[in-house]
Each structure stands twice: as structure tokens, then as C-alpha cells.
Amino acid sequence: GLMVLAHRSRGPVNADRAGLLSRSFPIGEEVVVLGAGGHTKVILSVLLEAEVRVAGIYDDDPAKTGAAVRHVPVLGTISGLHDTRGHWCVVGVGDNATRHDIAVRFASADWLTIVHPAAYVHPSACLGPGTVVLAGAVVNAGACVGRHCIINTGATVGEDCVVGDFCHVGPGCRLGRTVKAADGVFMGISSVAAHNVAVGAWTMIAAGAAVTTDMPERVVAVGVPARVQRRLET
């Protein structure tokens, strides 16, 4: 079944030690989803499939209040949510910077770590609070994935990789062995990173690109092999 880890650690937790591979969500507790975008639908699909009770969604767009996503109501704005006590939380936003900002605003919240039942996480891997591993994804032995990351559909994180906080490893992406992705890295759909390369913080790798050498921070890289196209504003 679904693997949902409800833990109050502020850092990555080893999967087998935390019981991630066998533990279910605490009965009777509820989840709040922060953000009502496209990624929210994916998060809700996983939670509802596991029969986890979702109290509702909060989104900064006041026009969404009163609407519903997959029959789950949008209860109000994130800025109007002053207290998350009594609920577990997950950020339903695909954009790394926005996910970062929301997580910082609610730094004391209790975050879920979610692994889809059709994903594989090796018992020696570690996953941070708020991280979501979606269907068909693989996190191999010794890999460590930080806080509030998205390991998207069909992505592979190779042995002993280190993935920082607020990263998004896109659908079908392949990270080779011992890849180091710093905080905020975005790996586009079907992009690849060769063994041992490092990608700098908040860098964006385009869809289909192949990273064969180290990449600096805050750039956009495209192509095969990937080359820096432009720098991002700080």
C-alpha cells in the first residue's frame, strides 16, 4: 500500500529506521495541502488512494477559495492560515522557489513524506520531511534526498546521490551514481545527469538535456551535452 511517513524530524530520515517502507499514516489524523496548482492534483490522488483524510487546501489566490480540487475544498488563503497545529502538512506546488517560500513560512509545521506504492525506495536511502516520491520513481541505495523535494513520475535517483532541499527531479529524469544536486535544482522531463557530476544551487536543466560536466549555480542549461544558456537572476 501507500507509504506515508509522519515524522517530526527536521532533517532527512533513513527509510528503514523510520519505518517508511511499512508504516501507514496515523489513523484519525488529517492532512492540509498548501497550494492548489497542478501538482496538488497529484498529491491528492496519492493521499486519497491511501484513504488519508485531507482536511482541505489553502492557496494564496483568494479567487480559489470555495472551489475544490478532486472534491477537496479550498478553505482559504495560505496567508490566512496562522496555525497548522492538529494537521500534518504537505506543499502541493511544483515550482521550487514557491515551495521553498511556503515551507519557510510554516517552518514549525509537521510535514509528511510520501512514497507512492508503485515507487521503490531502498531501505538505506533517506528522505527529508515534505518530500514526495511519485509512481514509478526509484531512489537507490545510499541516496539521500532533502526536504520538500519532488521525485516525479518514473524518475531515477542513482546510488549514493545527494539531492538537496527543494529540488524537483522531473518525470523520466535519470540521475547517475553519486550525482550531487544542490538546493533548488530543477531537472526537466527526461533529462539525465552522468555519474559523479554536480549541479549548482537553483540551476534549471532543460527537458531532454544531458549533464556530463559540473554545472554552476543559478543557470539554465540546455542540450546534449548540456551547455549554459543563460544565468538566472538572484
C-alpha positions in Angstrom: 0.0 0.0 0.0 0.9 3.7 0.2 3.8 4.6 2.3 3.3 7.8 4.2 5.8 8.8 6.9 4.5 11.2 9.5 7.6 12.3 11.4 8.7 15.4 13.2 12.3 15.3 12.3 13.7 18.4 10.7 16.2 16.5 8.6 16.3 13.5 6.3 15.4 10.2 7.9 16.8 6.8 6.9 13.9 4.9 5.3 14.2 1.6 7.1 14.9 3.2 10.5 11.9 5.4 10.2 9.7 2.5 9.1 8.9 4.3 5.9 8.7 1.0 4.0 5.9 -0.4 6.2 4.3 2.3 8.2 0.9 3.8 7.4 -0.5 7.2 8.2 -1.8 7.6 11.7 -5.5 6.8 11.9 -7.8 9.7 12.6 -5.3 12.4 11.7 -5.8 14.9 8.9 -3.6 16.5 6.2 -3.6 20.0 5.0 -2.3 20.7 1.4 -0.7 24.1 0.9 -1.2 25.2 -2.7 -3.9 24.5 -5.3 -2.0 24.1 -8.5 -1.5 21.2 -11.0 0.9 19.4 -8.6 -1.9 19.4 -6.0 -3.9 17.0 -8.1 -1.1 14.5 -8.0 -0.6 14.9 -4.2 -4.3 14.5 -3.6 -4.5 11.4 -5.8 -1.9 9.7 -3.7 -3.4 10.7 -0.4 -7.0 9.8 -1.3 -5.9 6.5 -2.8 -4.4 5.7 0.7 -7.7 6.8 2.4 -5.8 9.5 4.2 -8.2 12.2 5.5 -7.5 15.6 3.8 -9.0 18.5 5.8 -8.7 20.9 2.9 -6.4 23.0 0.7 -5.1 26.5 1.2 -3.9 28.7 -1.7 -2.6 32.3 -1.9 -5.1 33.1 -4.7 -8.3 34.2 -2.9 -10.3 33.6 -6.1 -9.8 29.8 -5.5 -11.4 29.9 -2.0 -14.6 27.9 -2.1 -13.6 25.9 -5.1 -12.5 22.3 -5.0 -9.6 20.1 -6.3 -10.6 16.5 -6.8 -13.5 17.1 -4.5 -11.3 18.5 -1.7 -12.3 22.1 -0.8 -10.1 25.1 -0.9 -10.7 26.5 2.6 -8.9 29.8 2.3 -5.6 31.6 1.6 -2.2 30.3 2.9 -1.6 33.8 4.3 -4.8 33.4 6.3 -3.6 30.1 7.8 -1.9 31.1 11.0 -1.8 27.8 12.8 -1.2 24.3 11.4 -1.4 22.5 14.7 -3.6 19.4 14.6 -2.8 18.7 11.0 0.0 17.2 9.0 1.1 19.3 6.0 2.4 18.9 2.5 3.1 21.5 -0.1 1.3 20.9 -3.4 3.3 23.2 -5.5 5.7 22.1 -8.3 7.8 25.3 -8.5 10.8 25.0 -6.3 11.1 28.6 -5.2 7.4 28.8 -4.3 7.6 25.5 -2.4 10.6 26.9 -0.5 8.8 30.1 0.4 5.8 28.2 1.7 7.9 25.8 3.7 9.8 28.7 5.3 6.6 30.4 6.3 5.5 27.3 8.2 8.9 26.1 9.4 7.4 24.6 12.6 4.7 22.5 10.8 4.7 18.8 10.8 5.5 17.6 7.3 4.6 14.4 5.6 7.0 12.4 3.5 5.0 10.4 0.8 6.1 7.5 -1.3 3.6 6.2 -3.9 3.1 2.4 -3.7 4.4 2.0 -7.3 7.7 3.7 -6.4 10.8 2.0 -5.0 12.9 3.5 -2.2 15.8 1.4 -1.0 15.9 0.9 2.8 19.3 2.6 3.0 18.1 5.7 1.3 17.0 8.8 3.2 14.2 11.2 2.5 13.6 14.6 4.1 10.3 16.0 5.6 7.8 17.1 2.9 9.4 15.1 0.1 7.2 13.2 -2.3 8.2 10.2 -4.4 5.7 9.5 -7.2 4.7 6.5 -9.2 7.4 4.5 -10.9 10.2 6.5 -9.3 13.3 4.8 -7.9 15.6 6.0 -5.1 18.5 3.7 -5.0 20.8 2.5 -2.2 22.6 5.2 -0.2 20.9 8.1 -1.9 19.9 11.0 0.3 17.1 13.3 -0.8 16.5 16.5 1.2 13.4 18.4 2.4 10.4 19.3 0.2 11.7 17.6 -2.9 9.7 16.1 -5.7 10.9 12.9 -7.3 8.4 12.8 -10.1 6.8 10.0 -12.1 9.3 7.5 -13.4 12.4 9.4 -12.2 15.5 7.5 -11.0 17.9 8.7 -8.3 21.1 6.6 -8.5 23.2 5.1 -5.8 24.7 7.5 -3.3 23.3 10.6 -4.9 22.9 13.7 -2.7 19.8 15.7 -3.6 19.5 19.0 -1.7 16.3 20.7 -0.3 13.5 22.0 -2.6 14.7 20.1 -5.7 12.4 18.8 -8.4 13.6 15.7 -10.3 11.2 15.7 -13.3 9.3 12.8 -14.9 11.5 10.3 -16.5 14.7 12.0 -15.3 17.8 9.9 -14.7 20.4 10.8 -12.1 23.5 8.6 -12.3 25.6 7.3 -9.4 26.9 9.9 -6.8 25.3 12.9 -8.5 25.2 15.9 -6.3 22.2 18.3 -6.9 22.4 21.3 -4.7 19.3 23.1 -3.1 16.6 24.2 -5.6 17.8 22.3 -8.6 15.2 21.6 -11.3 15.9 18.6 -13.6 13.5 18.8 -16.6 11.5 15.9 -18.1 13.7 13.1 -19.4 16.9 15.0 -18.6 19.9 13.0 -17.4 23.0 13.6 -15.2 26.0 11.4 -15.7 27.8 9.7 -12.8 29.6 11.9 -10.3 28.5 15.3 -11.8 27.4 18.2 -9.6 24.7 20.7 -10.3 24.8 24.1 -8.5 22.0 25.5 -6.4 18.8 26.7 -8.1 20.1 25.7 -11.6 17.5 24.6 -14.1 18.3 21.7 -16.5 16.0 21.8 -19.6 13.9 18.9 -20.7 16.0 16.2 -22.5 19.3 17.8 -21.6 22.3 15.6 -20.7 24.5 16.9 -17.9 28.0 15.4 -18.5 30.1 18.1 -16.6 29.5 20.1 -13.4 27.1 23.0 -13.7 27.4 26.3 -11.8 24.6 27.6 -9.6 21.6 29.7 -10.9 21.9 29.0 -14.6 19.7 27.4 -17.3 21.4 24.6 -19.2 20.1 23.0 -22.4 21.2 20.5 -25.0 23.2 17.3 -25.4 25.7 17.7 -23.9 24.2 20.4 -21.7 25.6 23.9 -22.0 24.8 27.0 -20.0 22.3 29.1 -22.0 21.8 31.9 -19.6 22.2 33.0 -16.0 19.3 33.4 -13.6 18.6 36.5 -11.5 19.5 36.0 -7.9 
